[in-house]
């Protein structure tokens, strides 16, 4: 037989497949779940019933419906989309190597936060970007971790978990990087030079009204500090990934379940069960296609949500900071909130810490700096300067969490303290930003004319309060809490973390301690 290009050089050799053959084999996914089976597992879940809100959000947006309907539909449509993003990301992680899985989760671990943040940034909603990012951090640190400790403490007298110093120190570093811009603002703040216009009064035109007491040189310095800090934080986060995945991966291996339970009653010790290896439910190709399509859909829904915030906040007297700090994180992280509580009740505390603390680390050291860089490129002056209230709330939250987790033990009292602090911050946030409704009239009484984009004229309030928005948000929150406490109604709930799932792959699909969902 004559030799050809595909003839092997050695008798036992095999010809190297061409790129086309490799692509066909990737799409066919031989040895993996088929496309139909993959999408049947991916779509048939009770949470996905909320996907009906996606077309309703589009109809409300293009039909110019009331702002409450546009906000409510897009607000609740984020919940199933966030869960689908988490499912697709984890299924790809199960089939990839440790390094590729780490990079994948580092990118898509907080995809919803990134999409909402970029959408708000490109629309010039700087305050929504800042408050939603900070709200996600506080929600994970206080609400998610607190509910998890509380749920685990009710079932077990005390639970143990493994926490490395790198986690607490990195969270503290992220907190300090937000305090420094606030300290710089306080040092450079001075009465701005007013511009007198006959018949009008004093004109003070600034892009950010919080920087009205800084001169142009001070504002430029604040931008330099924020952008330089963002670049440094991104470098630290990359080093942290290398630290966790390569050089010190052994530090992140979870303890055995029998070593994580401390109870006062010997008979209360739960029986140990052998945990089988987790099997992928989707092929890599199907998961990649699902991840791409859901990401695109989420970006459109997030754009509708952000565009409706301004009108909703103005018409119904809801502070925009309260929407970004409290409401948006609840729906963006609803699926992972339930996952964290459910894993805590199974005494898998390393997974719980990975979801809550790890997600906060990723947002503070990766997502926020990334948005600052994107704003730099797109011409939007996003800084790391937060209000004094937000800076103090973040500082005390990190302080309390570090004090509670440094001993590697938890009980229901610690969870109660975390939840209490979150409720106090939420209450203070709602009361603090009520001043935003009267601030324009107060400033106008002093003869200062603010830009219309900063202090718009208050619209007339409709006769009815948007009951649909508030009632729907409360209903969805209570529903998730009920599921977390009583268990899933069917086997399709959290299919990526079944009751007999193993935690030995923690370092494979929780890089950077990213979120599971």
N, C-alpha and C positions, 0 to 999 in steps of 0.2 A: 504494500500500500504506500503510495507516495506521501511524502511529508507535507504538511500544511502549517499555517500559523497556529492552528488549534491543537496540533499534534504535541503531546507531552514530551518533554526532553528525557524524562526517566520513565521506565516501564510502568511503575506504580504511581506516577504523577497524575494529577487531574488538571485540566485547563482552567485558567482563571476566568470566572464569569465576567461578562461585559457589564458596564454600568446599566444598560437597559435591562439585562437579566436580573441584576440586583434590585432594580426598581420594581420590576414585576413581582419578584419574590417578596419584596417588602409590602406591596399592596395586597398580594394574596395572603400573606401572613400564615404560611404553613406552620402547623404546630401550635398556633395560637387560636384564641376564640375567633370565630368568623365575624363578618361585619354585622349580620343580622343579630347574632347572639350578643355582640358587643353593645349595639345600640338598644337592644331590648333591655339589657341590664342598666344601661345608662339613662334611659328615658322613663322606664316604668317604675316610678317611685311616687309616693303620696305627696312629697314636697313639690314635685313637678306639676301638680295640679295648679299651682300658682302661676305657671307659665301663661295661662290665659290672660294674665294682666299685661303681658308684653304687647300683644296687638291692641289692647284697650289703651295702653299708654300712647301708642302711635296714633290711634284714632283721636284721642283727646288732644294730642299736640297739633296734628294737622287740621282737626276740626275746630280748633280754637275754643275748646271747652273751658269751663271755669278753672281757675288756677288750682283750686283744692282738688279737683278730679285729676288734673295733669300731675300734680305732685303726689297724690295718693297712689295712683296706678304705677307710676314709675318708681316710687318709693318702695312699694311692696314687690314689684317685679325684680328688684335687685336680689331678693332672698333666694329664689330658685336658681338664678343665674350664678350667684356666688357658689352655691352648692355644686352646680355642674362644673364650674371651673375647678373646684377642688377635686372632684371625682376624676376629671380628665387628667389633671396634673399628677395625681397620685398613681393612676394606672400606667402612665408613661414612666413614672419613677420606678415602678416595680419591675419593668422590663429593661431598664437601662442600667449601666454600671453606676458605681457609687459617685464618681466624679460628675458624670453627666446628670445624674439625678439631683446632685447638689446644686448644680448650676440652674437646672430647670426649676426647682423649688425656690431658689433664690430670686428668680425672675417672676414666677407666677404665684408665689406664696401669698402675696397681697395684691393680686391683680386688680381686684375691685377698687381698692384704695388708690392704686396708680391710675386707673382709668377715670375714676371720679375726680381725682386731683388734677390730671391733665386737662380734662374737659372744663373744669372750673377755672383753671389757670388761663386757658386760651380764651375764655369768655371774660377775663379780667376780674373774676371773683376771688381776689386775693384772700379775703377774710374767710371765705368758705374753704379754701385750700388749707389754710393754717388751722382753723378750728376742726375740720374733719380729720386731719392727720393727728392732731393732739387728742381729739376725742377717741380715735381708734386706739391710741396708746393707753389712755386712761381706762377705756373699756376693757382692754385685755388685761391690764395690770390689776385693776380693782374688781370690776364686775365679774369677769370670767374666772379669774383665779380665786376670788372670794367665794363665788357660788360653788366652784369645784371643791375648795377646802371645806365648805359648809356641808356639801352633799357627802363627801368622804367621811367627815367627822361624825355625821349621823349614823353611818354604818359601821365605822371603825373608831375605836377610841383614839388612836393616833396612827398616822401614816408617815412613812419615811420615803425620801426621794434623794436623788443625787444631783447636786448643784455645784458647778465649777465656779471658781473665783472669776473666770473670764466673763461669765454671764452677768454677775452683779456689777463688776467693775465697768463693763462696757455700757451697761444701762446707766450707771452713774456718770460716765463720760458724756453720753448723749444728753443727759440732763444738764451738765455743766455747760455744754456748748449752746444751750438755749438760754442759760442765765447770763452768759457773757454779753450777748447783744443787748439785753435789757439793761445791764450795768453800764454799757457804753452809752446807751440812750440817756440814762439818768445823768451821766457825767457831762454829756454834750448838750443837754436840753437847755434852752434859753428862750426868752420871748422872741418870737419871730418879728422881723421888721415889717410893720404893716404898710399897706398901700392905700392912701386916702383917695377916694373918688368922690368928687362933689355931688351931693344929692343922693348918694348911695350909702356911703359909710366907709368901713374898712374892709378891704378885699384881701382874703388870704386863700390863695389857690395852691393846693398841694395834691399830689397823687394819692397819698395816704394821710387822712386827717390825723392819725396818731403821731405823725412826724411833723405836725405844724409848728412844734416848739423847737425844731432843729433847723439850722441853716443849711444851705446847699452843700457845703463842705462836710457837715456832719452826716447828712443823708448819703453822700457818696462814700464816706468811710464805713457806714453801716452796711452798704452793699458789698464793699470789699471784704469786710469781716465775714459776712454771710456766705459769699461765694467761695472764699478761701477755706472756710470751715467745712463747707459742703464737699469740696474736693478731698480734704483730709479725712473726713468721715467715710467717704466711699473707699478710700484706700484702707482705712482701718477695717471696714466690713469685709473687703476682699481678703485681708490678712486673717480675719476671724474665720472665714470659710476654710482657708487653707489650714488654719490651726485645728479646726474641728474635723475636717475630712481627711487630713493627711498626717500631720506631725503628732497630734495629740488625740487621735480618734478614740483611744481606749478610755479617755476620761468621760466620754459621752455614752458609754455602754451602760444600759440600765441595770439596776440590781435585779436579782431574782425575786419573784413575787413573794416567796416565803420570808424573805428578809425585809420586806417593806411593810409588814403588818405588826402593829403592837397593840394588843388588846389586853384588858384586865381579866377577861374571862377566857379560860383555856378552851372551854366548850364552844365559845363563839368563833374560834378560829375556822375560817372557811376552808373546805377541802381543796387541796391543790389539784389542778387539772393540767394535763399535758397539752401544750399549745401547738397545734400543727402549723406548718409553714403556710403563709398566705399566698394564694394563687391569683394571678392577674385575671380579671374578668373581661378585659378589652385588649385587643391587639394594639400594637404601637401605632400602626397606621390609622386605625379607627379613633384612637385616643388623640392623636395629633390633629386629625380633621375636626373632631369635636372641640378640641381646645381652641382652634383657630376660629371656628364658626361662633362659638359661645363668646369669645373675646370680642369679636366684631359686633355681635348683638348687644353685649353689655355696654360697649362704647356708645352706641346709639341711645340706649335707655338712659345711660348716665348723662348724656347731653340733654335729653328731655328733662331729666330731674333737675339738673343745675339751672337750666333756663327758666324753670318754674319757681325756683326758690325766691327770687327777688320779688315777684308779684305776690306770691303766697305770704311772705313775711310782711310785706307792706299792707296788704288788704286785711289780714287777719291778726295783725299786731303780734306776730311771733318773731322774737329776736333771731336774726340770721346766725348769730354766734351759737344760740341754743340749738338750732337745727344742725349746724355742723359739728358741734361738740357732743351732743347727746343723741339726736335722732338718727343721723346718717350712720354712725358706727353700729347702732343696734341692728339695722337691716343688713349692712355690709358684712357683718361678722356673725349673723344669726346661726348659720349652720355650724361654724366652728365653736360657738358658745355651747351648743348642745353636745357636740362631740367631746369637748373638754370635761363637762360635767359627767357625761356618760362614762368616760374613761376613769374619772376619779372614783366613781362608784364601783368600778371594777378593780380599784386600787392600783391602777397603772399611772402612778403619779408622774413618772418621767415624761409620758406623753402629754399629761396635763400641763406640766411646766413648759414643755416644748411649744404647746399651742399658745399659751398665754404670754409668758415672759419672752419666749423666742420670737413671737410675732411682734411684740413691742420693740425688741431690739432691731428687728428687720425694718420696721417702719421708721424708727428714729435714726438709724445709721445708713439706711439704703434708700427708702422711698422719699423721705423729706429732702435729703441732699440731692437726689435725682431730680425732684421737682424744681429745686432752686437752679440747677444747671439748665433744665429745660426752659425755665423762665428767663434765664440769662440769654439763651440762644434765641428765644422767640421775642425778646424785648419786653418782657413783663418783669417788673422789679419785685420779685418775691424774696423776702429776707427771712432770717431766723429770729426776728424781733417779734415777740408776743406781748400781749398786754400783761400788766403786773399780776392780775388775777390768774391768768392762764399759767404764767411762769411759776407762781407760788404753788398752784394746784399740782403742776407736774412735779415740782421739787418734793413736796411733802408726800406725794404718791410713791415716787421712787424710794424715798427714805423709809416709808413704812414697809414697802414690799421687801426691800433689802434686809430690814431688821427681822422680818418674819420668816424669810426663807433661808437665812444664812445658817441656821442650825440643821437644815435638812429634814425637819419634821413639821407636821401640820395637824391641826385639830379644828373642830367646828368653831371655836372661839376666835381663832385667827381669821377664818373665813368671814365671820360676822363683822369683825373690825374692818376688813377690806370693803365689804358691801356697804357698811355704814359710811365710810369715807366717800365712796362713790355717790351715794345718795345726798350727802352733804354738799359735794361739789356740784351735783346737778341742781339742787335747790338754790345754791348760791349763784350758779350761772344764770338761772331763770330770773332771779331777783336782780342780779347785778346788771344785766343787759336790758332790763326794763328802762333804764335811763336813756337808752338809745332812742326811745320813742319821743322823749321830751328834750333831748339834747339839741336838735335843730332849732326849736323855739327859744331855748336858753341862749344859744349862740347868736341867734338873730336879735335878741333883746340887747346884746352887747354891741350891736352894730357891725357884726362880722358876717360877711356873705360867703357861705361855703359853696363849692361847685355843686351843680345839680346832681352829678353822678355820685356825690358823697352824701349829700343830705337832700334826697328827693322830697318833694312835697307830699305830705301824708294824704293818701287816697281815702275817699269816703269808705267807711266800713259797711259791708253788707249787713242785712238784718239778721242773717243766720250765721252761726259759727260753723266752720267746716267740720261737722261731726264725722263725716266719712274718713277724713285723714286721721283724726285723733283716735276714733274708735277702732279703725283698722289696725293702727300701730299697736294699740293696747292689746287687741285680740291676738295678733300674731305673736307678741311677746309672751302672753300668758299661755298660748298654745305650745310654744317651745318649752316653756318651763314645765308644763304638764308632762310633755313627752320625756323631758330629762328626769323627772322624778318617778314616773310610772313605767317607763320603758317604751320602746317603739311599738306601734300598733301592728306592724307587719315586718317581714324579714327584709323588705326592700329599703327600710330606713337605714341610713348610714351603711350601705352595702360594702363600702371600702373598709369599714372597721366592724366586722361581725363580732358576735359575743366571744368566739374562740380565737380572735386575732392574736397575733404574737407581737410583742414589743421589741423583739430582737433586731428588727430592721429599723430601729429609730434613727440611727445615724445615716441610713440610706435615703429615707425620704423626709427627713426633717433637717436638711442642711441649714446652717445658720439658725437652727431651732425655728424654722419657718412653720407656718400653720399647716394643718392637715387638710382643712377645708377651705 
